[in-house]
Amino acid sequence: MHTGPFLWVRAQLASLPPPKRVVEIGALNINGSVRPLFPGAAYTAVDIVPGPGVDVVCNGAEYTPEIAPDCVVCCEVFEHTPQVADIVLNAFAMLDRGGVFMATCATDPRAPHSAADGGPVRADEYYANVPPELLVDAVRAAGFDRVAVNTRVQGDLYLIAYKPAATAESISPTTGGLMPPFDITEWLKPPVMILPEGYSNCPDCGRLMKTEHLPDPPEYCPAAIQKARAEAESAAAAGAEPAPGAASE
């Protein structure tokens, strides 16, 4: 996975009690894993293929743990499978009551990429960026509540949701206090996203980057580079025009 999802998961965990039992769906380590973010937890890494970082080879839509986890995490998987709703439903089913579900995936305008190596999508490989509405519908249908979803302009989709701790009211895993039942109007409010320490969102493209880089964004930000190039071309074009009143040959 790239840096953004890793940092987002780390930031969400900073506001939660340390999970004791974790299941990761789609855990094959291609270019990084969130596993180090859960020290001390009983961690089970599930993937449909064997490989680095995988404990159990199984379809994430079908895996059933012996003991219910209090956290299920699924990073950069949903764009590579047509079984988004099935995986979400199974995550809800396996979670202990009050458990947390965290997911990251690609949405538009992220470029297509292979699940095997991050390169071009292969001829026989499924790929489709995930619309936020599709993931929200799947989460709601599964039964999750207290959901926050957000996107980044580079094509990152982040979601955190909780399995109700009781039928009529949920118990906050952070404070232990009673919370009201899920209200549909909450979906219309922008979620409060916790940024990792030392990181900020670029004002030009919205991507997550080190705060120390923000004073000089053109060096790091594609949107700022494009903006600076356009301004330079515009200035050059304006400089090439004859001054008003200048004699013409």
N, C-alpha and C positions, 0 to 999 in steps of 0.2 A: 504494500500500500504506500501511497505517497504521504508526505509529512502532515498534511492538513487533518485527515481522519484520526491519525495517531494522537495529535495534540488535542483534538476535540474530545476524544474519549478520555484522555488524561484530565482535561479540565472538568468534565462532568463528574469524574470519580472524586475530584477534590471536594465536592459538596455532598458526597454520600458516605455512609458508613462503609468501611472496607467489606466488599463481598466475601462470603465464606466459601461459596460453591459457584463456579462459573462454567458455563458451556459456551464455547465459541463455535459458531456455524460458518463453515467456509474458512478453515484455519490453515490451509496450505500456505507455507511461508514462501512467497515469491520475492518480495522486496521489503520485508518487514512484518512485524506482528505486534499485536497489543498485549500479548501474553505477559511481558515483563511489567505491565502496569498493574498486575494482580498478584503481588508477592504474598505468599502465605495462604492463598486460596487453593482449594481443591479444584484443579483446572482440567477440563476435558475438551480437547480440540478435535472437532469433527470435520471431515471433508469427504467429498464423494470419491476422491482419488488419494492413494497413499503418497507420502512425501514428507519433506522437512516440516516439523511442527505438528504433524497429524498424529493423534492418539487413537482415534476410531475412524475407520473407513465406513461411511454410511451417508445416505442422502439426508440432508438437514431437515427435509420435510417429513422424515420418518423416524429419526433417532429418538429413543426414549431412554433417559438416564435412570439409573437405579434409585437415586435420591434427587429430589427436586432441587434445582439450583436457585439461588436468589438473584442471579444475574445471567442473562443471555446476551451475547454480543455477536453481531454479524456485520463484518466490515468488508465493503467493496465486493459484494457477492451478487446483489440483486440484478445488476445490469447483465449478468452472465447466465441468468436462468429464467425460464418462463414460469417458475413455481414460486413467485414472490408471495402470493396469498397463502399457499400451502406451508411455506416456511414460517411465515408470521403466525399462522394458526398453530403450528406445532410449537413454536417458541412460547406462545401463551399457555398451551397445554402443559408443557414441561415445567414452567416456572412455578416456584412456590408463591403462595398468596402474598401480595405486597412486593413481589420481585420486580426488577427493572430490566427493560429491554432497550438496548442501544444498537442502532444501525446506521451505517454510512453506505452510500452508493453513488453511482454516477447519474447525473441528470444533464439535460441540455445546458450549455453547449459542449460538454466534454466530448472529446474525440473518441471514437470506438477503439477498443484495445482488447487484446487477448487475455483470457484468464490464465493461460499457460505460462506466459512470459512477459506480459505487458506490451508486446509488439502488435503488429497488425492482426486483425481478427482472421482466423483461418476459415477455409471454405465450409467446413462442417460444424462450425462453432456458432452457438446462439449469442447474440448481443443486441441489447436495446436499452438506451438510457431510460431511467425510471422517472416518469412524471410525479411530482410531489403528490398530486391528487390520488394517483394509483396506490401509493404507499399508505397515505392517510386512510383511504377506504379500506385497505386490507387490515390495518391496525384497528380501526373502529369495528369492523366486522368480526374480528377475532375476540374482542371484548376488552381491550386495553382502555385505560383512561389516563387522565393527567398527561397529555401528549404535547410535546413541543417539537416543531419541525422547522427547519431553516435550510436555506440554500445559499450557495456562494456563486458569484458570477462566473467563475471558472468551471462550474459544473459539478460542485459537491452538494450532496443532499444529506443532511444530518437529522436524525430522529431519536428521541428518547421518550419512553412510555412506561407505564406501570400497570401491573396486574392488580386489580382491586384486592385489598386486604380483607374485605367483607362485602356482603351483598349490598347494603345500603350506604355504607360509608367506608372510606379508605383511611388507613393510618399512614401518616407521613413517615417514610423511612429515615428522614433527617431529624425530625423533632419528636416523633412518636405521638404527636397531637392528632386529633380527629380532623378530617378534611371533608367538605361537602361532596356529594355525588358529582360526577363529571357533568359539566354544563357545556352544551354545544357552542355557546357564545364564546367560550374560551378559545375555540379554534380560530376565531377571528382576530384574536389579539396577537401581536408579534411576540414570539417567545423571548425570554431573557437568556441569551447565550453567554456562557462564561468563557472568556478568552484566557488562554494560558498566560502565565506571568511572563512578561518580556515580549509579548506579541500584540499586534494591533491589526486592524483591517485597513488595507491600503485604500485611501480616499478615491483613487482612480479606478481600481478594478474590484475592490472588495476582498481580494484574496488575503489569507492570513500570512503575515510576514513579521520578521523581527522588528520591533519598534525602532531599533537603532538604524534600520535601513530606510525608514520613512522620510527623513530629511532629504534624501536624494533618490526618489523613487524611480527615475528613468533607468537607473542601472539594474533594477530588479523587477520592474513591473511592465509586462507587455503592453498594457493599456496606456501607461504613461509614456512608454517609448513611442508608440504609435501617435499619441497626442503631440509629443515634442517634435516628431518628424513632420507631422502635418503643419504645425505652427512654423517650423523652419522653412518648409516648402512655400507656405503662404507668404512668409516674410521675403523669401527670395524672389517670388513672383512679383510682389509689390515693388521690390527694389529695382526690378528689371523694366518696369513701366516708365515711360518718359514723364518727366516732371510737368505739371500743368503749365501751359504757355510756352513750352520748349519748342523751338523751331524744328520742323520736320524737313527731311531732304526730299 
